[in-house]
Every structure is written in C-alpha cells, then in structure tokens.
Amino acid sequence: MDTNILLENGTNELEVLEFLVDGNSYGINVAKIREIITYQAVTPVPNAHPSIEGIFMPRDVMITAIDLRNCLQRGQSEPKGLFIITNFNKLDIAFHVDQVVGIHRVSWTEIIKPGTTVSNPEEGISTGIIKINGKLIIILDFEKIVTDISPETGLKMTEIDELGHRTRIDVPILIAEDSPLLNKLIVDSLKKAGYENLIHTENGQEAWDVICECKEEGTLDQHVKCLITDIEMPLMDGHRLTRLVKEDPATKDIPVVIFSSLVNEEMRKKGEALGADAQLSKPEIGNLVRIIDDLVL
C-alpha cells in the first residue's frame, strides 16, 4: 500500500491508517509508516518480552516484530496477516496486525480525547478516537507501547544528569505535549536543567490560546520566550501551531523547537518550511536542553 501521501504544511490534518486486530478497528498516523508487507516468519528472541514475536531482516535491515494482539491483551496472533513497518524515535519496528482497511484523512479537531474509562493518563495506550461512517476507530499510542516493552527507548533522563549542576534560569518556556507522561518528563527534565518558569499545555490549541491571551495582555515577553511542541496532538497539531506562530508578526521571533517521535527527513523538511528553529526526536532530551540554551541564553 502506498503511504507516501503528501499533506500541505500546517493545515492541521493527518492521514490515519485503519487496521483490524481481533475484529476491532484501530488507527495509526500514516506519517509513522514506512511500508506494509505480508507476514513473514520471524526468528524468536530468547527471554524477550511476551509481546515481541522476534526479529527479521527485509532488505538487510534488522526489524523487531511486535504482536499487537498480545499488547492489546487479546491472546497471540497466528502466523498470518500483515506487518505495518514503522519508523519513529529513530526505531524501525513492525507491528503484526490482522488486516488493513484503508486510509482516512481527518482534522486533528475531529479526534476525540479518550475518557478515563477508555484510557487513563498513566496506563492507557490510546491517544484519541475518531468516528468514521458511524464506526469508532481507536488511535493507539505506539510510542508508549514500545516504551512499555523496552523502557530504554524512552526519554534518556541520564542525559540531564550528564549536564551537571545548573543554576536557576528564569526564561519562560511554553510546552505543548498531549501525553501526560511525556509532558511531566519534559517538565521535570527542564526543571532539573534549571528552567523553572514553565507553562505546560495538552495540545497546540491550548498553547496558541496562551500565546493569544499574552498578546492581548501585553505580557508575551514575560510568559513565552520559547515554545516546545510535539507534532501529533488533538485539536491542533504542532505543525499548525508552528505555522501560526511564525506567520504572526507579534510572535514570529519566538524560537520554536519541535520535539517529536516523528522527526525524520521528510518531517524535518516540513518543519523547516514552517520556520521551526530546531527539531529533535523525542529520546534526545539532553540535546533538547542544549538547543534551548543556544536559543534563549
């Protein structure tokens, strides 16, 4: 299936691939997908996590295969179906699914944040729900799935320790990140690095509302000297937020740092076209602090 779908920069749209596992519909952002292939035999890894089926090497690249049915606590997959091969956080991972249904183009404003009955902030693996033709599609948090299986692939907090002792830095930073866990980790990391004056929001719309309110009050310099944003967020994504900031004469000089698992070559070009001052993949928390230092100090 061709996943090379081009979206205009900053339109607040995304493409969601709908797939089936055990008869239920789930979704993944097409921007995470490298390709989709038919299932092929894998080599089991001794003492691996129960959700890891094994490894295989299409075109001389070693890829870890994850059994999505097992992750969703629906038993083990049969040796058939499809592999959705993804790339995010600089990792190539195949997710074993039963069937692919198709691709839907939607606005981030159409994505419903899951309630606590579906996904609580600390343990849930759903980032949102969309309704297509009366059917609900649950968008899975693939970053959390991978981090739960292999914690060392998440934010490397030891990188902050390596920066050594730092004095308090009063530069105001605005953060837009929809994952409660990552939001907390980013805030904790920045505070550990000396940045104490932080405002954290759950999506691009909330961040933009903060910026607009500060503009109206004439307090932008006191509250927003730098913006850190994820790309994937409900209501308004990071690319749309970056575009709004850089097109507004009152805010265009605010440094924007895109900090996302989706930062690859194609996404980097999109971010550059929108005016982002820096772009990093999410494991690079140490580099995030260094780049903020360069931009604001």
Secondary structure, 3 states (H helix, E strand, C coil): CCCCCCCCCCCCEEEEEEEEECCEEEEEEHHHEEEEEECCCCECCCCCCCCEEEEECHHHCCEEEEEHHHHCCCCCCCCCCEEEEEEECCEEEEEEECEEEEEEEEEHHHCECCCCCCCCCCCCCEEEEEEECCEEEEEECHHHHHHHHCHHHCCCCHHHHCCCCCCCECCCEEEECCCHHHHHHHHHHHHHCCECCEEEECCHHHHHHHHHHHHHHCCHHHHCCEEEECCCCCCCCHHHHHHHHHHCCCCCCCCEEEECCCCCHHHHHHHHHHCCCEEECCCCHHHHHHHHHHHHC
